[in-house]
Structures are given as C-alpha cells and as structure tokens.
Amino acid sequence: MTRRTRQIVAAVLAPLALLVALLAWGVSSPPGSSPDEDYHMGSIWCASGPVDGQCELTEDATTRELPGDVVKAAACFAFHSGQAATCPLDETNMEPTTRGNWLDNGYPPVFYAVMTTFVGPDLSVSIILMRSINALLFVGVLTALFFLLPWRMRHLVVWGSLVALVPLGVFLIPSVNPSSWSIIQACGLWLATWGFFVQTGRKKIGLAALAVLLMVIGAGARSDSAAYGVLAVAVAIVLGWRRDKRFLLELLLPVALVIIAASLFLTSGQSGVLTAETERGAQSLYQLIVGNLQLLPLLWAGALGSWGLGWFDTPMPPLVWVTSVSMVAGVVFWGFKKGTPRKWLALAGVAAGLIVVPMYILVREGVMVGTGVQPRYVYPMMIMFVGIALVGLRRANVSMSRVQLMIVVAGLSVANSLALNINMRRYITGLDNPGLNLDRDAEWWWNTPISPMTVWVVGSLAFAIALTTFAWVAWSSRNRAVLRVTEEPELARA
C-alpha cells in the first residue's frame, strides 16, 4: 500500500472509529450518571431563561420547576452501585429544585447556553444528542489539529491526547458535564497556539481560529479551565519563542486568548475545585502539607481509573487503572529521552501546576486528598503534561519500536473494553449482578433495538481500530527517520 493510500485510509478510518468508540461510551450510562449531573441538567434546561414546560419560575428566587424526569434522573441510583438505573420517573409533572447555575452563577454560561439548544421534550433523546455533539466536537478538534499542524507535530495530537484518555476521558467527553469541554481544551489549545507560531498561510489562520474556539469552550465551561487555558498559552509561548519582530506581532493572539479567559472567568463565581459541602478538618498545617503531599499521587492515578466513575460509585478493577497508569507512565518516561530547555521549562510549569493547584486548595480548606478536590479537576493538566513530554520525538511513532507500539495499543484497548463493560453493567443490572454478558437479566436500557452487548462489542472494537490505525501509520512511517523541521531549530537538535 502506498504512502498516499495509507494516509487516506487513516484520515477516514481513525476519526470515524474514535467517534464510534466515544458514542458507545455516550450511551453506556443513563441521564444523570456523570458527577453532579442533576445540577448540570438543571442548568442546561434553564440556560435560556423561563420556558413553559422546561424551566419555570417559582415564588422562591432560588428554586425552579423542571420536568420531573430531569430533576430525579439519578435519584435512585447515585451512590448505590448495586442499584440499576430503573428510577421511576415522572415525565408529565414539574418538580421544584434548587440544583442549578441560576443560584450563584457558579459556572460560566457558554457550555449551558450551547447545550440548551438541544433540549427537547424527550429527556433520553436530548441527553444522547448532547453527548453525541460533544463526542463529535472532540474528534473534530483533533482532526482539524492533525491537518493544520506541521507534519512534525501531528503525532502529538494522537499520542498526547489518547494515551491518558482511559477511563475518565472517554467517560466525560461524551457527557453533559462541563468537564467534557475542559478535556477538549486541554488536548488542543497548547498545540493550536504553538502551531500558530510555526505554521504559515491559511493553516496559520486556521490554527488561530481553532485556538480561540478552544479557549472559549474551555473557559466557557469551567472557571478553572480559564486558568488552565492561560497555562496552555504560556506553554505554547515557551515552545514557540523566537527572537524576531514577527513573533512579537504574533503574540497578539496569546494576549487575545488571555483576555477571553479572563472575561469568561469573571462571569462565574465557581471556585473551580470545591463544593459547598466541603468541611474543614482539624489537621495542623504540617499534617496538611506533609500528608497531602504523600497522598497527592492518588489524585493523578484517580484520573486514570483508581477512583470510580460517575458519582464515584462505579469502581474500576485494577486491570483498568494499573494498565492506564502503566501506559501513561511508560510513554511519559519514554518522552524524557529527548528534550530541550524549552521543553523542560514547559514541562516543569505544568508539573508545578499539578502539585501547587491541588495542594493550595487542600491546605487552604484544611482537608485531605479524597475531600473537595477530585481527579477530574487536575485531569486537564495531566493531559497537557503527557503531550508536552513527547515534544522532541519527531517520528510519527514517537521513536517507539513495533513491540512498544503493540503493547500500548493492546493495553489501552483492553483497559477501555473492560471499563466500558463495567460502566454499562453498573447501570444495566447494578454491580451486584456481575457477568460479561450485558444482555442477561437487563433491568435498564435505552428504548432501542440495539442491545447492550452490541454497543459494548462495537465500542470496544472501534477504540481498538482507532489505536491500531494510528500505530499502523506510525510504524509505516519509520523509514522516514527524522521529519523535516524548519520552524524550530532548537527542537531539531533534540
């Protein structure tokens, strides 16, 4: 097969397979299954203001009336891993709730404003449509980045984004949780901004537009993503720095991005990583600092599966999270083989964020790891860390051997398949009824002729096909020893 044919096959097959895999995750759980989804659904349903039958005002300014199935979607199964998603839902009556963004504008408005356009009379259809849109957005952003970036940077889109995706990323991206957009921003903003500095012509304009879009969706979903977006821009400046007048002019884009982030940050009162239920502990300052430093890796590993999905009520088996942690650690360690002062500076900045941000919150609130700060709050920085670690490895296969590529593909495929099966099992029958066959004794499923086993098999195969396609193209490119580097001489010497 010629190089051109390989490129065409990969350009079609890989994004399509990845999209199918994410859509399988999107239907693997019922409405209300992501963290605090009752809050986010209420915020989405009321994002466009009072609407009869959708979001109605009450005499109490803190309360809204929403369809009963929206308010109570997760009432019976949240925190109860043995309970299937068979909540008795009232689709006809309106129910009062105080769970929503109208209370304190805790979240920026963009995510909710976009999602509310997909609200319809049927809850299930609305939720699946929103999840599908977010899955499509993720795949679309990665695809656009792949074709807009210089060839030498394209492998960072693939390996930097996908290696750390299981299981938290594949669960949250096709969800109605604002963290979906935070993850999408983390995967692409630093690359789009860096690519803007090194690309030319129409692709340069395209990357600038993509960088603006990513900043808007990230900072418009969570206020902490505004800060992470600024960090991503700083990383791009470090990696793309040049000593010429043209670069000074190009810095207008980062300035605009920071202004966008600051503007959206000021639209919300969200603390970013704390909930109102956080209770201050009685530990001394020394205990808080030393104790939390020792426990901090639990947060990082939690994003890779050591903490449960959903409302933390869907625990992942060690085969999932040990595999994910091993793959991420192995790829990052492999990336350390080459680098420049710029890479190490950017990497150190993100690493500092992974330590300082959660430590500051934990110590300030007087709590230990496991309270207040959740893995998904630091997860965007973890994704950036993995991607930056691979900078300087200019081959499409990031200089890995055939065996190494096969191990990464096989490990992530198995972890994804098992995580998907368990996530579906938790809602179909509850985890007290284990078994590989998801069709047996099903208590909950969507009103569709497509069976749970079909979704699991297709989703598992699609994810494996996407990774295999990337690896196949990467290995087929091995004879092109070093890709052309013209825009960044310092990286060429790495």
Secondary structure as the mmCIF struct_conf table of DSSP 4:
data_model
#
loop_
_struct_conf.conf_type_id
_struct_conf.id
_struct_conf.beg_label_comp_id
_struct_conf.beg_label_asym_id
_struct_conf.beg_label_seq_id
_struct_conf.end_label_comp_id
_struct_conf.end_label_asym_id
_struct_conf.end_label_seq_id
HELX_RH_AL_P HELX_RH_AL_P1 ARG A 3 GLY A 26
TURN_TY1_P TURN_TY1_P1 VAL A 27 VAL A 27
BEND BEND1 SER A 28 SER A 29
TURN_TY1_P TURN_TY1_P2 PRO A 31 GLY A 32
BEND BEND2 SER A 34 SER A 34
TURN_TY1_P TURN_TY1_P3 PRO A 35 ASP A 36
HELX_RH_AL_P HELX_RH_AL_P2 GLU A 37 TRP A 45
TURN_TY1_P TURN_TY1_P4 CYS A 46 SER A 48
STRN STRN1 VAL A 51 VAL A 51
TURN_TY1_P TURN_TY1_P5 ASP A 52 GLN A 54
STRN STRN2 CYS A 55 CYS A 55
STRN STRN3 GLU A 56 LEU A 57
BEND BEND3 GLU A 59 ASP A 60
TURN_TY1_P TURN_TY1_P6 ALA A 61 THR A 62
STRN STRN4 ARG A 64 PRO A 67
HELX_RH_AL_P HELX_RH_AL_P3 GLY A 68 VAL A 71
TURN_TY1_P TURN_TY1_P7 LYS A 72 PHE A 79
TURN_TY1_P TURN_TY1_P8 SER A 81 GLY A 82
BEND BEND4 GLN A 83 GLN A 83
BEND BEND5 ALA A 85 ALA A 85
BEND BEND6 GLU A 91 ASN A 93
STRN STRN5 MET A 94 THR A 97
BEND BEND7 GLY A 100 GLY A 100
TURN_TY1_P TURN_TY1_P9 ASN A 101 ASP A 104
BEND BEND8 TYR A 107 TYR A 107
BEND BEND9 PRO A 109 PRO A 109
HELX_RH_AL_P HELX_RH_AL_P4 VAL A 110 MET A 115
HELX_RH_3T_P HELX_RH_3T_P1 THR A 116 PHE A 118
BEND BEND10 PRO A 121 PRO A 121
HELX_RH_AL_P HELX_RH_AL_P5 LEU A 123 LEU A 148
BEND BEND11 LEU A 149 LEU A 149
HELX_RH_3T_P HELX_RH_3T_P2 TRP A 151 MET A 153
HELX_RH_AL_P HELX_RH_AL_P6 ARG A 154 LEU A 162
TURN_TY1_P TURN_TY1_P10 VAL A 163 ALA A 164
TURN_TY1_P TURN_TY1_P11 VAL A 166 PRO A 167
HELX_RH_AL_P HELX_RH_AL_P7 LEU A 168 LEU A 172
TURN_TY1_P TURN_TY1_P12 ILE A 173 PRO A 174
BEND BEND12 SER A 175 ASN A 177
TURN_TY1_P TURN_TY1_P13 PRO A 178 PRO A 178
HELX_RH_AL_P HELX_RH_AL_P8 SER A 179 VAL A 198
HELX_RH_AL_P HELX_RH_AL_P9 GLY A 201 ALA A 219
TURN_TY1_P TURN_TY1_P14 GLY A 220 ALA A 221
HELX_RH_AL_P HELX_RH_AL_P10 SER A 223 GLY A 240
BEND BEND13 ARG A 243 ASP A 244
HELX_RH_AL_P HELX_RH_AL_P11 LYS A 245 GLU A 250
TURN_TY1_P TURN_TY1_P15 LEU A 251 LEU A 251
HELX_RH_AL_P HELX_RH_AL_P12 LEU A 252 PHE A 265
TURN_TY1_P TURN_TY1_P16 LEU A 266 THR A 267
BEND BEND14 GLY A 272 VAL A 273
TURN_TY1_P TURN_TY1_P17 ALA A 276 GLU A 277
HELX_RH_AL_P HELX_RH_AL_P13 LEU A 285 LEU A 295
TURN_TY1_P TURN_TY1_P18 LEU A 296 LEU A 296
HELX_RH_AL_P HELX_RH_AL_P14 PRO A 297 ALA A 301
HELX_RH_PI_P HELX_RH_PI_P1 GLY A 302 SER A 306
BEND BEND15 TRP A 307 TRP A 307
STRN STRN6 LEU A 309 LEU A 309
TURN_TY1_P TURN_TY1_P19 GLY A 310 ASP A 313
STRN STRN7 THR A 314 THR A 314
HELX_LH_PP_P HELX_LH_PP_P1 PRO A 315 PRO A 317
HELX_RH_AL_P HELX_RH_AL_P15 PRO A 318 GLY A 335
TURN_TY1_P TURN_TY1_P20 PHE A 336 LYS A 337
BEND BEND16 LYS A 338 LYS A 338
HELX_RH_AL_P HELX_RH_AL_P16 PRO A 341 GLU A 365
TURN_TY1_P TURN_TY1_P21 GLY A 366 GLY A 366
TURN_TY1_P TURN_TY1_P22 VAL A 369 GLY A 370
BEND BEND17 THR A 371 GLY A 372
HELX_RH_AL_P HELX_RH_AL_P17 PRO A 375 ALA A 389
TURN_TY1_P TURN_TY1_P23 LEU A 390 GLY A 392
BEND BEND18 ARG A 395 ARG A 395
TURN_TY1_P TURN_TY1_P24 ALA A 396 SER A 399
HELX_RH_AL_P HELX_RH_AL_P18 ARG A 402 ILE A 428
TURN_TY1_P TURN_TY1_P25 THR A 429 THR A 429
TURN_TY1_P TURN_TY1_P26 LEU A 431 ASP A 432
BEND BEND19 ASN A 433 ASN A 433
BEND BEND20 LEU A 436 LEU A 436
TURN_TY1_P TURN_TY1_P27 LEU A 438 ASP A 441
BEND BEND21 ASN A 447 ILE A 450
HELX_RH_AL_P HELX_RH_AL_P19 PRO A 452 SER A 476
TURN_TY1_P TURN_TY1_P28 SER A 477 ASN A 479
BEND BEND22 ARG A 480 ARG A 480
BEND BEND23 VAL A 482 VAL A 482
BEND BEND24 GLU A 487 GLU A 487
HELX_RH_AL_P HELX_RH_AL_P20 PRO A 489 ALA A 492
TURN_TY1_P TURN_TY1_P29 ARG A 493 ARG A 493
#
